[in-house]
Amino acid sequence: MAPAARTFSSEAGNSKLVITEVDDKTGYATVTLNRPPVNSLNLELLKAISQTLDDLQNNKSRGMILTSSSNTVFSAGLDIMEMYKPNQDRLRDFWSTLQDVWFKLYGSPFPTAAAINGHAPAGGCLLSLCCEYRVMCPNYTIGLNETQLGIVAPTWFQASLRNTISRRESELALTLGKMYTTDEALKVGMIDEVAESKEKALEQATNFLNRFRKISPMARAMTKQALRSKDIVELEDNRSQDIDLFVYAVNQPAVQKGLEVYLESLKKKAQK
């Protein structure tokens, strides 16, 4: 008999951008990104994720698994349309909300795991790096590939990667904008396990959360937050400057031209 579960969602308009299912037996929440086709992180999806993380913390969640409703993409990263010819107020809100999501996920008091059931470039990779454990399905790619797009990954993106793999590997990955295959990611420690299917990935992520069942939630949370506090405090102390820098960079003519060229390439691919 399947365990009882409660399902709720964070919505924008009539769209359920994030679907959360809580297993009443374990107290674990499976959070599913649900913005077809590729879970591009626009302002509305980021606000839905942020609200979901608030709800889980307020409900004293025992653990969270982050996954995707897509069969091939975990998240394609930040929505380019938020940055191309942007409304300036929305642009600032967009980046501030991304910061909020990072603070809440990277510093969450409850244990977190990512069941990566598709490609996870850039912002998609960031979400998985914020989690404490990553299980990935075969034949996909993951990485912070910002330099390939002519963009610099912010320091807090970089910190999330350094917290996961070696500093030397992080430097190579970030400067090259390297996308790792599932097997390569496992070899360098970017992911912890490989799963043959999404169902298996969810099962393996649950097994990770189960490791903490006999550990004091307070002691576990305080230990995690102490380990990650330097990265969190650094962004807290420079939050406004980080937003200003992002807005300045996005509005540079060369960046706008690069985004335009990238969007044109996407249109051509879609027409083939």
N, C-alpha and C positions, 0 to 999 in steps of 0.2 A: 504494500500500500504506500503510495507516494506521501511524503510529509506535507502537512498543511502549509500553505504559503499565501501571503498577501501580496497583491500587486497594486502599485500606484505609479503615477507618471508625473513628470514635470513638463508642462505644456507651453507652447507659444501659438496663440490662435487656437486652431483645432488640431494641431499636430502634436503628437506625443514624442517629443524630441529625446527624452530619456525615460526608459521604462525600468522600474525598480520592483524586483520580486524578493520578498523577505521570507525565508524559510523559518516558520515558527518554531520548529524543533531545534535548530542550531542558532538562530538569531542572525544568520549571515544574510547579507543582501547581495543579489546579483543585479548590477546596474548595467543596462544595455543602451549604448549609444544608438539612436534611431533617427538619423537625418539622412535619408537616401539622397543620392546613390552612394556617397562615399564618406559620410559623416564629417564633411568639412566644418571646421570650427568657426561658425559665425557668432555674432553677439548673442543671438537668441539661444543657440545651443550651449554656449558658455554659461549664460545665466541659468539655464536649466540644470547644468551640471553643478553649478555653485549652490543652487537651492537644494538639490538632491543631497549634496554633502552636508549642508546644514541640517537637513531632516535626519540624516543618519546619525549625526553627532547628538542632536537633541533627543533622539530615541535610544541613545546609548547602544548603537549597533555593536555586535560582537565581531563583525568582520565584513569586508566588502570585496566582491569580485567584479572587475570592470571588463566588459566585453562589447561586441558589436552585433547589430542585427544583419549586417551585410555578410554575404558568403565569401567575399574576397578582400575586403578592406576593413581594417580595425578603425582607423581614421586617417584621412588624407592630409591632415594638418590644418593650419589656419586657412580660412576662406580668403582667397586672393581678392574677391570682390569687396571685402572690408577695407582693403588697402589701395585699390585702384580708383583713382579720382574720388577720394573719400570725402564724406561729410566730416568736418574736423571734430565736432563735438562727439559724434558717434565713434570716431576713430579713437579718441581718448577713453571713452567708455569701454570700447572693445578691449583695449590693452589693459585697462584697470581691472576688468572682469577676468581676463586671462590670469593676471596676477592673483586675484582672489582664488581662482580655481587651484592655482599652484600652491598657495599658502595652505589651503584647506586639505588638499590631497597629499602634498609632501609632508605636512605636519599633522596629519590626522591621528587622533588618539586610538582609533581602532585599526587592526591589521588590514592590509590591503594586498590584493593580488590582481594581476591582469591576465585574462585569457585572450591572447592575441590571435584572433582567428582570421587574419588578413594582413595586408600590407600596412606598415605603420611608419610613414615618413614624417620628419619634422615634428609638428605639434602632436601628431599621433604617437610618435616615439616618446615625446615629453610626458604625455599622460601615463604611459606604461612605466617610464623611469621613476615617476613619483610614487608608484606602488612599490611594495617591499619585495614582491616576488612576481616573476613573469614566466608564463607557460605559453609557448608559441606553436602554432601548427606548421607543418612542413611547407616548403616551396614558396615562402613569402619573404619580404624584405623589411628591414627596420633600420632607422638611423636618423641622425640630425644632419640633414643634407643641405642646410641653409647656404653654405658657400657656393654650391653649384648653381644657386639662384641669384648669386650676387648679394646675399644678405649675411649679416653677422649674427650668429646665435647669441642672445643675451647672456650675461654672466650667470644668471640663475638657471638657464637651460644647461649651460656648461657644468654648473655645480651638480645638477641632477645626474649628469653622465659620469662625472668624476666620483660620485657617491656609489656608482654601480660597477665601473670597470677601472682599470689602472689609469693613472694620470698620463702615462706615456701613450697608451692606446687611445685615451680621450683626445689627446693632442692630435694624433694622426686622424682620428675619426672626424673631428671638428674642422680641421684645416682642409682635409680632402672632401668634406661633405659626403663621407662614405656611407653607402647603403649596404648593410650586411644581410646575407642570406640567413635563413633560420639556423643552418648548421654553423655558419661563421659566428653568428651572434652567441650561440651556445658555447663555442670554443673560447671566446674572449670574456664571457661572463655577462653579456648584456641581457641574456635570458637565462633562466635557471633549469628549465626542462623543455623538451619537445613532446607534443601530444599529437596523436594521429588524426584527431578530429576535434571539433569544438566541444562536443560532449565530454571527451576525455580531458580536454584542457580545463573545463569547468570542474571535473572530478579531481584533477590533480591540484588545482587551485584550492579547492575545498580541503584537500588533505593538508595543504600548507597551513590554512587557517586553523585546522584541528590541532596543530602542534601547540597552540597557545591555550588550549582548554584548561590546562592545570596551572597556568601562569597567571599571577595577579594582573588583571587588566590595568590597574593604576601603575604598578611597577613597570609593566611592559610599555605603556604609553609614555611614561616619564623618561624611560631609558631611550626609546626611539627619538623623542623630541629633543633630548639632550644631545644625541648624536648628530641631529640635523639642524640644531639651533643656529650654528654659525652661518649657514647658508640662508636661513630664514631671516635672521636679524640683519644680514647684509642688505637684503632687498627691502626690508621694512625701513631701514635707515635711508635708503636711496630711492624710495618708491616714486616720488614725484619727478625726480631727475630721470628715472628710467622711462617714465611715460613721455617726458619732454624729448628725450633722445629718440625714442621710437617714432614719435610724430614728426620730428625734424627729418629723420632718415627716410621715412616713407614719402615725404613730400619733395624729396630731391628729384629733379628732372630725370636723372639717370636711372633711379629706382623705378619711377613711373614708366619710363620707356621699357625697362626690363620686364615689368609686370605686363605691359601691353604686348610685348613680343611673346611672352609665355602664354597669355590668354589666346593669342592668335594661333599658337601651336596646338593648343587644346581643341580649338574649333576645327582645325584641319584634321586632327585625329578623329574627331567625332563624325566628320563628313565622309571618312573613308569606309 
